[in-house]
Amino acid sequence: MSDTSASQTGDQPQDTPAISQELLEILACPIDKSPVKLVGDRLVCQEQGHKYRIEDGIPIMLVDEVEQ
């Protein structure tokens, strides 16, 4: 009796995003307030390209932690 399903819906478990679409829609770059998009395992500012990592489904969007 082991339930090891990677996804509750069963849809493409390997394509499961690091964060939910709902959260992605409300996030903005803390530096310039522009929208961000998910690129691989990072959130990327659509205006200036600032990159933010995601750890355990939590975006780390601190100005001190930005990647260029």
N, CA, C and O atoms as a CHARMM CRD file, in Angstrom:
* protein
*
  272
    1    1 MET  N      0.82500  -1.19200   0.00000 PROA 1      0.00000
    2    1 MET  CA     0.00000   0.00000   0.00000 PROA 1      0.00000
    3    1 MET  C      0.86000   1.24300   0.00000 PROA 1      0.00000
    4    1 MET  O      1.05500   1.86600   1.04300 PROA 1      0.00000
    5    2 SER  N      1.36800   1.60200  -1.14100 PROA 2      0.00000
    6    2 SER  CA     2.13000   2.84200  -1.19500 PROA 2      0.00000
    7    2 SER  C      1.61400   3.70600  -2.32200 PROA 2      0.00000
    8    2 SER  O      1.48600   3.25400  -3.46000 PROA 2      0.00000
    9    3 ASP  N      1.32300   4.93500  -2.00500 PROA 3      0.00000
   10    3 ASP  CA     0.83800   5.89800  -2.98100 PROA 3      0.00000
   11    3 ASP  C      1.99100   6.83700  -3.31200 PROA 3      0.00000
   12    3 ASP  O      2.29100   7.75500  -2.54900 PROA 3      0.00000
   13    4 THR  N      2.62600   6.60600  -4.43900 PROA 4      0.00000
   14    4 THR  CA     3.79500   7.40100  -4.80100 PROA 4      0.00000
   15    4 THR  C      3.52200   8.28000  -6.00700 PROA 4      0.00000
   16    4 THR  O      4.45200   8.64700  -6.72500 PROA 4      0.00000
   17    5 SER  N      2.25900   8.62600  -6.24200 PROA 5      0.00000
   18    5 SER  CA     1.94400   9.45500  -7.40600 PROA 5      0.00000
   19    5 SER  C      2.56900  10.82900  -7.24600 PROA 5      0.00000
   20    5 SER  O      2.51700  11.43200  -6.17400 PROA 5      0.00000
   21    6 ALA  N      3.16400  11.31700  -8.33800 PROA 6      0.00000
   22    6 ALA  CA     3.85600  12.59800  -8.29500 PROA 6      0.00000
   23    6 ALA  C      2.90100  13.76100  -8.45400 PROA 6      0.00000
   24    6 ALA  O      3.24200  14.89600  -8.12200 PROA 6      0.00000
   25    7 SER  N      1.70700  13.48900  -8.95900 PROA 7      0.00000
   26    7 SER  CA     0.75500  14.55700  -9.21600 PROA 7      0.00000
   27    7 SER  C     -0.63200  14.09100  -8.83300 PROA 7      0.00000
   28    7 SER  O     -0.99200  12.94500  -9.10100 PROA 7      0.00000
   29    8 GLN  N     -1.40900  14.94500  -8.21800 PROA 8      0.00000
   30    8 GLN  CA    -2.76300  14.57800  -7.83700 PROA 8      0.00000
   31    8 GLN  C     -3.63600  14.40100  -9.07000 PROA 8      0.00000
   32    8 GLN  O     -4.54900  13.57600  -9.05500 PROA 8      0.00000
   33    9 THR  N     -3.38500  15.14600 -10.12800 PROA 9      0.00000
   34    9 THR  CA    -4.19900  15.06500 -11.32400 PROA 9      0.00000
   35    9 THR  C     -3.70900  13.99300 -12.26800 PROA 9      0.00000
   36    9 THR  O     -4.46600  13.54500 -13.12900 PROA 9      0.00000
   37   10 GLY  N     -2.46500  13.56800 -12.13400 PROA 10     0.00000
   38   10 GLY  CA    -1.91500  12.55500 -13.00200 PROA 10     0.00000
   39   10 GLY  C     -1.40500  13.11200 -14.31800 PROA 10     0.00000
   40   10 GLY  O     -0.92300  12.34700 -15.15300 PROA 10     0.00000
   41   11 ASP  N     -1.49100  14.39200 -14.52800 PROA 11     0.00000
   42   11 ASP  CA    -1.04400  15.01700 -15.76800 PROA 11     0.00000
   43   11 ASP  C      0.44700  15.28900 -15.72100 PROA 11     0.00000
   44   11 ASP  O      0.89700  16.02000 -14.83900 PROA 11     0.00000
   45   12 GLN  N      1.20800  14.75100 -16.60300 PROA 12     0.00000
   46   12 GLN  CA     2.61700  15.04200 -16.81200 PROA 12     0.00000
   47   12 GLN  C      3.36100  15.37400 -15.52700 PROA 12     0.00000
   48   12 GLN  O      3.73500  16.53100 -15.33700 PROA 12     0.00000
   49   13 PRO  N      3.58900  14.43000 -14.65200 PROA 13     0.00000
   50   13 PRO  CA     4.24500  14.71500 -13.37600 PROA 13     0.00000
   51   13 PRO  C      5.62700  15.33100 -13.52600 PROA 13     0.00000
   52   13 PRO  O      6.05900  16.06900 -12.64000 PROA 13     0.00000
   53   14 GLN  N      6.33300  15.05400 -14.61400 PROA 14     0.00000
   54   14 GLN  CA     7.65900  15.62100 -14.79400 PROA 14     0.00000
   55   14 GLN  C      7.59800  17.09000 -15.20400 PROA 14     0.00000
   56   14 GLN  O      8.59600  17.80100 -15.08800 PROA 14     0.00000
   57   15 ASP  N      6.44100  17.55700 -15.68300 PROA 15     0.00000
   58   15 ASP  CA     6.29600  18.94700 -16.10000 PROA 15     0.00000
   59   15 ASP  C      5.65500  19.80700 -15.03100 PROA 15     0.00000
   60   15 ASP  O      5.25400  20.93800 -15.30600 PROA 15     0.00000
   61   16 THR  N      5.55100  19.29200 -13.81700 PROA 16     0.00000
   62   16 THR  CA     4.94600  20.04600 -12.73500 PROA 16     0.00000
   63   16 THR  C      5.79700  21.27700 -12.44900 PROA 16     0.00000
   64   16 THR  O      6.98600  21.14900 -12.15800 PROA 16     0.00000
   65   17 PRO  N      5.19900  22.48300 -12.52700 PROA 17     0.00000
   66   17 PRO  CA     5.99700  23.68700 -12.28400 PROA 17     0.00000
   67   17 PRO  C      6.45100  23.78100 -10.83600 PROA 17     0.00000
   68   17 PRO  O      5.84600  23.19600  -9.93700 PROA 17     0.00000
   69   18 ALA  N      7.52400  24.52700 -10.63200 PROA 18     0.00000
   70   18 ALA  CA     8.07800  24.70900  -9.30100 PROA 18     0.00000
   71   18 ALA  C      7.13500  25.49800  -8.39700 PROA 18     0.00000
   72   18 ALA  O      7.18000  25.35800  -7.17500 PROA 18     0.00000
   73   19 ILE  N      6.28200  26.32800  -9.00000 PROA 19     0.00000
   74   19 ILE  CA     5.27700  27.08100  -8.24100 PROA 19     0.00000
   75   19 ILE  C      3.95800  27.01800  -8.98700 PROA 19     0.00000
   76   19 ILE  O      3.93000  26.70100 -10.17600 PROA 19     0.00000
   77   20 SER  N      2.86900  27.31500  -8.30100 PROA 20     0.00000
   78   20 SER  CA     1.55100  27.24800  -8.92200 PROA 20     0.00000
   79   20 SER  C      1.33900  28.41800  -9.88600 PROA 20     0.00000
   80   20 SER  O      1.93800  29.48300  -9.73300 PROA 20     0.00000
   81   21 GLN  N      0.48800  28.20200 -10.86800 PROA 21     0.00000
   82   21 GLN  CA     0.15900  29.24500 -11.83200 PROA 21     0.00000
   83   21 GLN  C     -0.50800  30.43700 -11.14100 PROA 21     0.00000
   84   21 GLN  O     -0.27100  31.58700 -11.51000 PROA 21     0.00000
   85   22 GLU  N     -1.34300  30.15500 -10.14100 PROA 22     0.00000
   86   22 GLU  CA    -2.01700  31.22800  -9.39700 PROA 22     0.00000
   87   22 GLU  C     -1.00800  32.15300  -8.72400 PROA 22     0.00000
   88   22 GLU  O     -1.15600  33.37400  -8.76400 PROA 22     0.00000
   89   23 LEU  N      0.01900  31.56800  -8.10500 PROA 23     0.00000
   90   23 LEU  CA     1.04900  32.37400  -7.45200 PROA 23     0.00000
   91   23 LEU  C      1.85400  33.15100  -8.48600 PROA 23     0.00000
   92   23 LEU  O      2.16600  34.32400  -8.28200 PROA 23     0.00000
   93   24 LEU  N      2.18500  32.50600  -9.58200 PROA 24     0.00000
   94   24 LEU  CA     2.96300  33.15400 -10.63200 PROA 24     0.00000
   95   24 LEU  C      2.25900  34.39900 -11.16700 PROA 24     0.00000
   96   24 LEU  O      2.90900  35.39300 -11.49000 PROA 24     0.00000
   97   25 GLU  N      0.94400  34.34300 -11.25900 PROA 25     0.00000
   98   25 GLU  CA     0.17000  35.46500 -11.79700 PROA 25     0.00000
   99   25 GLU  C      0.20000  36.70400 -10.90700 PROA 25     0.00000
  100   25 GLU  O      0.00000  37.81300 -11.40100 PROA 25     0.00000
  101   26 ILE  N      0.44500  36.54100  -9.61400 PROA 26     0.00000
  102   26 ILE  CA     0.41800  37.70600  -8.71600 PROA 26     0.00000
  103   26 ILE  C      1.80500  38.21200  -8.34000 PROA 26     0.00000
  104   26 ILE  O      1.92700  39.28100  -7.74100 PROA 26     0.00000
  105   27 LEU  N      2.85100  37.46600  -8.68000 PROA 27     0.00000
  106   27 LEU  CA     4.20900  37.87600  -8.31800 PROA 27     0.00000
  107   27 LEU  C      4.72600  38.97800  -9.24000 PROA 27     0.00000
  108   27 LEU  O      4.37100  39.03800 -10.41700 PROA 27     0.00000
  109   28 ALA  N      5.55900  39.83800  -8.69200 PROA 28     0.00000
  110   28 ALA  CA     6.21700  40.89900  -9.45300 PROA 28     0.00000
  111   28 ALA  C      7.64600  41.04200  -8.95400 PROA 28     0.00000
  112   28 ALA  O      7.94600  40.74200  -7.79900 PROA 28     0.00000
  113   29 CYS  N      8.51400  41.50000  -9.82700 PROA 29     0.00000
  114   29 CYS  CA     9.90900  41.72600  -9.46100 PROA 29     0.00000
  115   29 CYS  C      9.96400  42.79000  -8.35700 PROA 29     0.00000
  116   29 CYS  O      9.38400  43.86400  -8.51900 PROA 29     0.00000
  117   30 PRO  N     10.63900  42.52100  -7.25300 PROA 30     0.00000
  118   30 PRO  CA    10.70800  43.50500  -6.17800 PROA 30     0.00000
  119   30 PRO  C     11.56100  44.72300  -6.52800 PROA 30     0.00000
  120   30 PRO  O     11.48000  45.74300  -5.84400 PROA 30     0.00000
  121   31 ILE  N     12.36300  44.63500  -7.56100 PROA 31     0.00000
  122   31 ILE  CA    13.21200  45.76400  -7.93800 PROA 31     0.00000
  123   31 ILE  C     12.46900  46.75800  -8.80800 PROA 31     0.00000
  124   31 ILE  O     12.47400  47.95700  -8.52600 PROA 31     0.00000
  125   32 ASP  N     11.82200  46.26700  -9.88000 PROA 32     0.00000
  126   32 ASP  CA    11.16000  47.20800 -10.79600 PROA 32     0.00000
  127   32 ASP  C      9.65200  46.98800 -10.92600 PROA 32     0.00000
  128   32 ASP  O      8.99500  47.65300 -11.72700 PROA 32     0.00000
  129   33 LYS  N      9.11200  46.07300 -10.15600 PROA 33     0.00000
  130   33 LYS  CA     7.67200  45.81000 -10.07300 PROA 33     0.00000
  131   33 LYS  C      7.05900  45.27100 -11.35700 PROA 33     0.00000
  132   33 LYS  O      5.83800  45.30700 -11.50300 PROA 33     0.00000
  133   34 SER  N      7.85900  44.77600 -12.28800 PROA 34     0.00000
  134   34 SER  CA     7.32200  44.20900 -13.52200 PROA 34     0.00000
  135   34 SER  C      6.97600  42.73500 -13.30600 PROA 34     0.00000
  136   34 SER  O      7.45800  42.12400 -12.35300 PROA 34     0.00000
  137   35 PRO  N      6.14700  42.15700 -14.17800 PROA 35     0.00000
  138   35 PRO  CA     5.77700  40.74600 -14.04200 PROA 35     0.00000
  139   35 PRO  C      6.99500  39.83800 -14.17700 PROA 35     0.00000
  140   35 PRO  O      8.01300  40.21500 -14.75700 PROA 35     0.00000
  141   36 VAL  N      6.86400  38.64000 -13.63000 PROA 36     0.00000
  142   36 VAL  CA     7.91700  37.62500 -13.75800 PROA 36     0.00000
  143   36 VAL  C      7.33900  36.41900 -14.48400 PROA 36     0.00000
  144   36 VAL  O      6.12900  36.19400 -14.48400 PROA 36     0.00000
  145   37 LYS  N      8.22700  35.64900 -15.10200 PROA 37     0.00000
  146   37 LYS  CA     7.80800  34.41300 -15.76000 PROA 37     0.00000
  147   37 LYS  C      8.70500  33.28800 -15.26700 PROA 37     0.00000
  148   37 LYS  O      9.83000  33.52100 -14.82500 PROA 37     0.00000
  149   38 LEU  N      8.19200  32.06800 -15.34800 PROA 38     0.00000
  150   38 LEU  CA     8.93800  30.90500 -14.92800 PROA 38     0.00000
  151   38 LEU  C      9.77900  30.40800 -16.09700 PROA 38     0.00000
  152   38 LEU  O      9.25400  30.07100 -17.15800 PROA 38     0.00000
  153   39 VAL  N     11.09900  30.36700 -15.88200 PROA 39     0.00000
  154   39 VAL  CA    12.02800  29.86900 -16.88900 PROA 39     0.00000
  155   39 VAL  C     12.88600  28.81400 -16.21100 PROA 39     0.00000
  156   39 VAL  O     13.75500  29.12900 -15.39900 PROA 39     0.00000
  157   40 GLY  N     12.63300  27.56500 -16.55100 PROA 40     0.00000
  158   40 GLY  CA    13.34100  26.47500 -15.88600 PROA 40     0.00000
  159   40 GLY  C     12.98800  26.44400 -14.41700 PROA 40     0.00000
  160   40 GLY  O     11.81900  26.29200 -14.06500 PROA 40     0.00000
  161   41 ASP  N     13.97900  26.58400 -13.55400 PROA 41     0.00000
  162   41 ASP  CA    13.74500  26.57000 -12.10800 PROA 41     0.00000
  163   41 ASP  C     13.93900  27.94800 -11.49700 PROA 41     0.00000
  164   41 ASP  O     14.22200  28.06500 -10.30400 PROA 41     0.00000
  165   42 ARG  N     13.79000  28.99300 -12.30600 PROA 42     0.00000
  166   42 ARG  CA    13.95900  30.37100 -11.84200 PROA 42     0.00000
  167   42 ARG  C     12.76500  31.23000 -12.26300 PROA 42     0.00000
  168   42 ARG  O     12.12200  30.95700 -13.27700 PROA 42     0.00000
  169   43 LEU  N     12.47600  32.26500 -11.47900 PROA 43     0.00000
  170   43 LEU  CA    11.55200  33.30400 -11.90300 PROA 43     0.00000
  171   43 LEU  C     12.39300  34.39700 -12.53000 PROA 43     0.00000
  172   43 LEU  O     13.41400  34.79400 -11.96900 PROA 43     0.00000
  173   44 VAL  N     11.97500  34.88700 -13.68400 PROA 44     0.00000
  174   44 VAL  CA    12.75600  35.88100 -14.40800 PROA 44     0.00000
  175   44 VAL  C     11.89200  37.11400 -14.63800 PROA 44     0.00000
  176   44 VAL  O     10.77100  37.02000 -15.13600 PROA 44     0.00000
  177   45 CYS  N     12.43200  38.26900 -14.26600 PROA 45     0.00000
  178   45 CYS  CA    11.77600  39.55500 -14.48500 PROA 45     0.00000
  179   45 CYS  C     11.65400  39.79000 -15.98800 PROA 45     0.00000
  180   45 CYS  O     12.63800  39.66700 -16.71800 PROA 45     0.00000
  181   46 GLN  N     10.44900  40.12800 -16.45400 PROA 46     0.00000
  182   46 GLN  CA    10.22100  40.30200 -17.88000 PROA 46     0.00000
  183   46 GLN  C     10.82100  41.59700 -18.42700 PROA 46     0.00000
  184   46 GLN  O     11.02500  41.70600 -19.63600 PROA 46     0.00000
  185   47 GLU  N     11.10300  42.56100 -17.59000 PROA 47     0.00000
  186   47 GLU  CA    11.66500  43.83300 -18.05600 PROA 47     0.00000
  187   47 GLU  C     13.19200  43.84300 -18.06000 PROA 47     0.00000
  188   47 GLU  O     13.80800  44.16200 -19.07600 PROA 47     0.00000
  189   48 GLN  N     13.79900  43.49700 -16.93300 PROA 48     0.00000
  190   48 GLN  CA    15.24700  43.63700 -16.81400 PROA 48     0.00000
  191   48 GLN  C     15.99500  42.32000 -16.66600 PROA 48     0.00000
  192   48 GLN  O     17.22400  42.31700 -16.59900 PROA 48     0.00000
  193   49 GLY  N     15.27600  41.19700 -16.61400 PROA 49     0.00000
  194   49 GLY  CA    15.92500  39.89400 -16.58000 PROA 49     0.00000
  195   49 GLY  C     16.48000  39.46100 -15.23700 PROA 49     0.00000
  196   49 GLY  O     17.26400  38.51500 -15.17600 PROA 49     0.00000
  197   50 HSD  N     16.09200  40.13100 -14.15500 PROA 50     0.00000
  198   50 HSD  CA    16.52100  39.67700 -12.83100 PROA 50     0.00000
  199   50 HSD  C     16.01200  38.26500 -12.61900 PROA 50     0.00000
  200   50 HSD  O     14.89200  37.94200 -13.01600 PROA 50     0.00000
  201   51 LYS  N     16.82600  37.41600 -11.99400 PROA 51     0.00000
  202   51 LYS  CA    16.45700  36.01500 -11.77700 PROA 51     0.00000
  203   51 LYS  C     16.37700  35.71100 -10.28800 PROA 51     0.00000
  204   51 LYS  O     17.21000  36.14900  -9.49400 PROA 51     0.00000
  205   52 TYR  N     15.34400  34.94400  -9.93500 PROA 52     0.00000
  206   52 TYR  CA    15.11000  34.56800  -8.54300 PROA 52     0.00000
  207   52 TYR  C     14.93500  33.05800  -8.46800 PROA 52     0.00000
  208   52 TYR  O     14.18900  32.47800  -9.25800 PROA 52     0.00000
  209   53 ARG  N     15.61300  32.42300  -7.53000 PROA 53     0.00000
  210   53 ARG  CA    15.51200  30.97200  -7.38800 PROA 53     0.00000
  211   53 ARG  C     14.23000  30.59500  -6.64500 PROA 53     0.00000
  212   53 ARG  O     13.59600  31.42400  -5.99200 PROA 53     0.00000
  213   54 ILE  N     13.87600  29.32700  -6.76600 PROA 54     0.00000
  214   54 ILE  CA    12.71200  28.77200  -6.08100 PROA 54     0.00000
  215   54 ILE  C     13.20800  27.59800  -5.24500 PROA 54     0.00000
  216   54 ILE  O     13.85300  26.68600  -5.76300 PROA 54     0.00000
  217   55 GLU  N     12.90500  27.62500  -3.95900 PROA 55     0.00000
  218   55 GLU  CA    13.31800  26.54200  -3.05300 PROA 55     0.00000
  219   55 GLU  C     12.08100  25.91400  -2.43600 PROA 55     0.00000
  220   55 GLU  O     11.30900  26.58900  -1.75500 PROA 55     0.00000
  221   56 ASP  N     11.89500  24.63100  -2.67400 PROA 56     0.00000
  222   56 ASP  CA    10.75800  23.88800  -2.12100 PROA 56     0.00000
  223   56 ASP  C      9.42700  24.56100  -2.43800 PROA 56     0.00000
  224   56 ASP  O      8.52800  24.60500  -1.59800 PROA 56     0.00000
  225   57 GLY  N      9.30900  25.08200  -3.65300 PROA 57     0.00000
  226   57 GLY  CA     8.07100  25.72200  -4.07900 PROA 57     0.00000
  227   57 GLY  C      7.89600  27.15200  -3.60300 PROA 57     0.00000
  228   57 GLY  O      6.84700  27.75600  -3.82600 PROA 57     0.00000
  229   58 ILE  N      8.91500  27.70000  -2.94700 PROA 58     0.00000
  230   58 ILE  CA     8.83700  29.06200  -2.41100 PROA 58     0.00000
  231   58 ILE  C      9.80200  29.95200  -3.17900 PROA 58     0.00000
  232   58 ILE  O     11.01000  29.71800  -3.15900 PROA 58     0.00000
  233   59 PRO  N      9.27800  30.98200  -3.86200 PROA 59     0.00000
  234   59 PRO  CA    10.17500  31.89300  -4.57300 PROA 59     0.00000
  235   59 PRO  C     10.97500  32.75000  -3.59000 PROA 59     0.00000
  236   59 PRO  O     10.41500  33.32800  -2.65800 PROA 59     0.00000
  237   60 ILE  N     12.27300  32.82100  -3.80700 PROA 60     0.00000
  238   60 ILE  CA    13.14900  33.63600  -2.96800 PROA 60     0.00000
  239   60 ILE  C     13.37100  34.95300  -3.72800 PROA 60     0.00000
  240   60 ILE  O     14.27500  35.07200  -4.55500 PROA 60     0.00000
  241   61 MET  N     12.52200  35.92600  -3.42200 PROA 61     0.00000
  242   61 MET  CA    12.51400  37.18600  -4.18100 PROA 61     0.00000
  243   61 MET  C     13.03800  38.34000  -3.35400 PROA 61     0.00000
  244   61 MET  O     12.44300  39.41700  -3.32000 PROA 61     0.00000
  245   62 LEU  N     14.15000  38.10800  -2.69000 PROA 62     0.00000
  246   62 LEU  CA    14.80300  39.16300  -1.92000 PROA 62     0.00000
  247   62 LEU  C     15.76800  39.91200  -2.83000 PROA 62     0.00000
  248   62 LEU  O     16.46800  39.29300  -3.63200 PROA 62     0.00000
  249   63 VAL  N     15.81200  41.21800  -2.71700 PROA 63     0.00000
  250   63 VAL  CA    16.70500  42.02700  -3.55200 PROA 63     0.00000
  251   63 VAL  C     18.14900  41.57800  -3.38500 PROA 63     0.00000
  252   63 VAL  O     18.91100  41.57200  -4.35200 PROA 63     0.00000
  253   64 ASP  N     18.53200  41.20400  -2.17300 PROA 64     0.00000
  254   64 ASP  CA    19.90900  40.76000  -1.90300 PROA 64     0.00000
  255   64 ASP  C     20.23400  39.41300  -2.54500 PROA 64     0.00000
  256   64 ASP  O     21.40800  39.05800  -2.65400 PROA 64     0.00000
  257   65 GLU  N     19.22900  38.65800  -2.97100 PROA 65     0.00000
  258   65 GLU  CA    19.41300  37.31700  -3.51300 PROA 65     0.00000
  259   65 GLU  C     19.26400  37.28200  -5.04500 PROA 65     0.00000
  260   65 GLU  O     19.30300  36.20400  -5.63800 PROA 65     0.00000
  261   66 VAL  N     19.09800  38.42600  -5.67900 PROA 66     0.00000
  262   66 VAL  CA    18.86700  38.46400  -7.14500 PROA 66     0.00000
  263   66 VAL  C     20.08000  37.96800  -7.90200 PROA 66     0.00000
  264   66 VAL  O     21.21800  38.19900  -7.49500 PROA 66     0.00000
  265   67 GLU  N     19.82700  37.27700  -9.01700 PROA 67     0.00000
  266   67 GLU  CA    20.88600  36.81900  -9.92000 PROA 67     0.00000
  267   67 GLU  C     20.74900  37.61200 -11.21300 PROA 67     0.00000
  268   67 GLU  O     19.64400  37.98100 -11.61200 PROA 67     0.00000
  269   68 GLN  N     21.86600  37.86700 -11.85600 PROA 68     0.00000
  270   68 GLN  CA    21.81600  38.58700 -13.14600 PROA 68     0.00000
  271   68 GLN  C     22.05500  37.66500 -14.29200 PROA 68     0.00000
  272   68 GLN  O     22.04900  38.09900 -15.44400 PROA 68     0.00000
